[in-house]
Amino acid sequence: MIANLAALGIGLTASGGRLRVEGPPALLTGKLLSQLASRKQELLEALALTDPAGQSKGSGEHLLSPADLSADWRVDWEERAAIMEYDGGLPREQAEARAFADILAQMRRAGARQR
C-alpha cells in the first residue's frame, strides 16, 4: 500500500506513534484518510521497517519515484502526464501521479527494471 501511495505522490511518515500523510490535496480524500486511519497500526509497523532513504530493511525494496526511471521510460512518463494534464484536464500533480502509476504497470508487464 505504501508503494502504491508513493506512486500517486502521497507520502507516509511515522513519528512518535503518529502517522503523517502528505500529498496533493485533491488526492487526500476523506475516504482515503479514513482507510489510512483504519490501517494506521499496520502502516506504522511497515514504516518502522523502512529507513529514511526509502529502503526496506527487510527486503531491499526501494520506493520508486520518476527519478528512478530510465531515460526512455521517463520520456513516456512525461508525455503521458502532459496528455493527462492538458487533454484530460487533471491538475499537474494528479496527472503526474497517475502517469507514474501507469508507467510502473506498463514496466511490470514488459518485465522492465528501473535503473
N, C-alpha and C positions, 0 to 999 in steps of 0.2 A: 504494500500500500504506500509506503514512504517513497519508493522509487516512482510509482505512478503519479503521486502528487508532485514530486520534483519535476517530472516531465511536463507537468502542466504549469510549472512556475510557482508552485506552492511549497514553501519550506517549513519544516517542523524542527524545533529545537526543544531540548529539555533543560530545565534549570530549577534545582531545588524542589523536585517533585511537581513542577508546573510544566504544562505543555504550551509552547508558544507557536502560533501559526502566523506565517507571513506570506502574502501573495497578492495578486491582482484583486482588488475589491470585488470586481464582477464575478470572480470565481468563488469567493468566500461566502457562499450562500448559507442561509440558516440550516438547510438540510445537511450540507457538508459539515458545518460546525457541530451539529447535533450528532452526526455519525462519528466524528472525531472524539467528541466528549464521551460517547458510549464505549469507545475503544481506547480511552486515554491510557489506562494501565498497560495494555498491550503495546501501545506506541512508545510509552516511556521506556519499557523494557527493551524494545528494539533499538531505540535511540541510544540506550546505555551501551549497546554492543557496537556502536559506531563512533569512531574517533572524530575530532573536529575537521579533519580533511575529507570526510565523507567515506572513508574506508571502513568497511565492516570488519570488526576484529575477528569474527569467526570465519567468514567465507572469502575474504579478499574482494568482495563486491564493491564497486565504486558507483556512487550516484552520478549519473551522467548529466551533462549539460551540452548545449550546442558546441561549446569549445572542444569537446571530445570527438566531434565528427571529423572524418577525413574531408579533404577539400571537396571532392565530388558530392558527398552526402550533404556537406554544408551548403553548397550551391543549391541543391534540391530543396533543403530546408528553407533557405532564404526565399526562394521562388514561391514555394508553397505558402509560406507565411504572408508574402506580399499579395498573393491572389486572395487568400482568406481575408486579409485586411481591406484591400481596395475593392475587390469584386463582391466579397461576402459581407462587407460592412462590419467586421468584427473589430473591437479595439485591438491595438497593436499587441499588447501583452497576451491577450487571449488567442490571437491569431498565431503568434509565435509558439505558445504552449501547445496548441492543437496540432500545429505543423510538426513540432518536435515529436509529439506522441505518434503521429502518422509515420514520420521518417523512421522512428525506432521500430515500429511494427513492420515496415517495409524491409528494414535491415534484417530483422529476425527471419522473415520469410525468405529472404535472399541468402541467409546464412552469413551475412557480412559481420565483421567485427569492427568495433571502434578503435581509434588509434590508442 
